[in-house]
């Protein structure tokens, strides 16, 4: 009883403290970090743009000066010789007006605001429920499905095997919990998504619509191509870890969070390469490797 009362009082104390310590909440700190990082990114981008513009304007000024010197020479020569016509005067005026415009508004210099979804992502606080409806359904390779679709297991050989869920995702946000019950020598396993219309294959992580993370030298796959260490992915997932795969269809982003390390990674999805609907996509390699969907 004393032990129960102790834990009750401890929780009550934490509840009371949270009213005054919300600024220290991990999500609040994550938002603050995003703000600082974004401001710094904007500052660096603005500084680079100013530098680039200064170089272009300097180069443009030299060109205008060179052309103006040519006109100056022509004017001086024609005036001294008293040899010019109305046509010459009109031509010089037009040339001077053209150089004036080129100096103030160079035709080949424009400011373009790039719409880059990867460069700066706005944080949003959303409520995401753990999706317990998905189950494994599709297998390609030397693996099988157990426990009414909740477990996928590689058979007692090595070699890649694809396993996909039966749910189709096109709208909303969905969170799937996964437990790595066995990963031989913590060597290799893939977690991510794939487009429903993609032909199943053993090396499915290399499929054109495969997007996700693998436990092997920090592999991050975009449409079947490895971008090692993208977004500072550490490959820090080991046997018995629980990870959460979040599919944000509306923002076209997937996220992977390691419950043990609290590390979170994200990938923007190109719908040209990975069109809706998406499916849960796992690839196993090691003998008896095993993964479970948390219901």
N, C-alpha and C positions, 0 to 999 in steps of 0.2 A: 504493500500500500504506500509506504514512504517513497519507494522508487517511482510509482505512478504519479504521486503528488509532485515529486521533484520535476518530472518531465512536463507535467501540466503547468506548473509555475514558470518553468523555463520558456515554454511556448507562449504563455501569457505575457512574459517580459518582452519576448521578441515582437509580439503583436503590438505592444505599447510603444516600443522603440521605433517601429516602422513608421509611425506617424511623424516622427521628427528626423528620420534618416533616409527619406525617399531619395535624396540626392546621391546617396551612396549605393542605391540599387544597381546591380550589374547592368540592367537594360538602360538605366539612366546614364550610367558611365559610358556605355556603348554609344548612345546618342551623342554625348559630349565629345567622345573621340572622333566620331564621324564628322561632327561640326568642325573640329580643329583640322582634321585631315583635309576636308573639303575646302576650307578657307585657304590652306596652304597650297592645295592643287590649283585653285583659282588664281592665287597670287603668282605661282610659277608660270601658269599658262599666259596670264596677262603680261608678265615680264618678257616672256619669249616673243609674244605677239608684238610688243612695243619695240623690242630689239630688231625683229625681222622687218617691221615697218620702217624703222629708222634707216636700216641698210638700203631698203628699196627706194626710199625718198632721196637718200644721198646719191644713189646711182642715177635716179631720174633727174636730179638737179644737175649732175655733170653732163648728161645728154642734152638738156635744155641749154646749158651754158655753151656747149660746143656748137649747137645750131645757131644760137644767138650771135656768136662770134663770126660765123659765116655771113649772117645778114649784115652785121656791123661792117665787115670788110666790103661787101657789095655796096652798101649805102655810102661809105666813105669814097670808094672808087668812083661811083656814079656821080656823086655831088661835086667832086673835084674836077671831073671831066665835063660836068654839066651835060651828062648824057643819060637821060632816063625819060620814060614815057608814063602816061597815065596808067597803062597796063602794069608797068613795073611798080608804081606806087601802090596800086590795088593788091598786087601779089605780095608785096612786103607787109602790108597791113594784115592781110589774111594769115601770112606766116607768123607774124608777131602775136596775133590773137590765138592762133593754134598753140604756140609755145606757152602763152599765158595760161591757157586752159590745162595744158599738160603739166605745168608747174604746180598749179593749185589742185587739180584733180587728175592724177595720172590714170590713163585709160586701162592700164594693165595691172592696177593695184586695187583690190577690193577686199572688204572685210566679210569673211564667211563664217557664220556661226554653225559649227558642226553639231549635229544631233547624235551624240555618242552615248548609248545606253550603258556601256561598260564604264565609261570615264567617271560618271557621277550619278550614283543611285540614291534617290531620296528615301530616308527611312520611314517606315510606317509601322504603327503598333496595331497588330491584328490578333484576333483570337483564332487559334487553329486547333481543332480537335484531332486526336489520334484516330486515324482511319483504320478501323479494325475489320473492314469488310473485304479487303483484298486478300487473295490467296494465290498461291502458285498454281499454274495450270499448264503452261507450255514448257516442254523440255526438248532440247536438241543437243545430243551428245550423251556421254556416259554418266548420267545422273538420274535420280528419281525423286518423286514427290511423296512425302509422308504426312501422317497426322492430319488427314483431311485437308491438305493443301497449305498447312501452316509451315511445313518444313521442307527445304530442298537440300538434298544430300548427294555429294559426288560418290560414285561407286569406288571400289577398292583398286583403282588405277589412277594414273595421272593423265592430264590432257584437258583442254578447255571444253566446257559444257555450258550452254545457255539455258537459263530458266527465267520465265516471265510470268507476271501476274495476269489474272483474268480481267481486272477492272480497267476501264478505259477513261482517261482523263483529258478533258478539253476545256473545262471552265472551273473557276473557283480555286481554292487552296486546299491541299491534301497533305497530311503528315503520316508517314508510315514508319513505325518502329521496327528495327531489325536487331536481332542478337546474333553475333558471330560465335556460334557454339563450337566450331572447330575450324582452324585455319592452319594447315600444316606448316610448321616452322615460321608462322606469321609471314608467309612468303607472298601469296597473291590471291586476290579476290576483287571482283568488280561490283560496284553498286551505282545504279543510275536509272536512266530511262531509255526507251527506244520507241520509235513510231510503230503503231500497230501494223501498218502495211509493209513493214520490212520483213524480207524473207529470213526465216530462222537459219542460223549457222552456228557451228561450234565456237568459232572465234568472233562472237557477236559484238565484242567490245570494239572491233574494227569495222562494224557495219556503218554505212553512211549516216544513219540517224542515231547512232549510239552516243549518248552524252552521260558523263559521270566520272567517278573516281576509282582508282585501283590501288591496292596495297602492293606497290612495287616501284621503287625509286620515284615516289611522288607523282605518279602518273595521273593526268587529268585529260579526259577525252572530250573533244569537240567534234561532233559528226564523224566519229571513228578515227580521228587523228589525235595523237598524244601531244599535249602541251605541258611538258614536265614542270611541276612546281607552280602552275598557274594560281594566282591569287594567294601565294604563299602556302599552298597546300603542303603539309608536312608528311603525309602518309603515316600518321601516328595512330592508326587503328590496329589493334591486336586481338587475338583470340579472347573470347568472353566479353568483349566490348559491346555496348549497346549504342547503336547509331540511329539517328532520325533523319529520314529523307523527306524533305518538304518539296512538293510540286506546286508552284504558284503559276497556274495556267494564265491568269489574267495579266500578270507582269512578265510572263515568259521567262521565268527564272527557276532553277532548282537549287536546293541547299542541302548540305550534309553537315550534321552536328554530332560530335562525339560526346556522349554523356559523361564519360570519365574525364576527359581532358578539357571539356567545355569549348573546344575549338569548333568554329563554324566556318564553312566554305560555301561559295556560291558560284554558279555558272549561268550566264545568259544563254538562252536557247534561240538559235536561228531557225525559225519555222520553215524556211526554204529547205533546210537540210533535215529537220525533224518536225514534220507537220503533225497536227493533232489527228487522231487522239494518241496520247502517250500511254505507255505501259511501264509498270515496275520491271526493271531489267537487272538481273544478277548473272554474273559469269563465274563459275567455279573452276578450279584447276587441280588442286591437291587431292590425294587419295583420302576419301571419307570426309572431305571438307563439308561443313554443314552450317546452314543459316536458317533462322526462324523469324517469321513475322509475328510481332507481338500483338496479341488479340486484346 
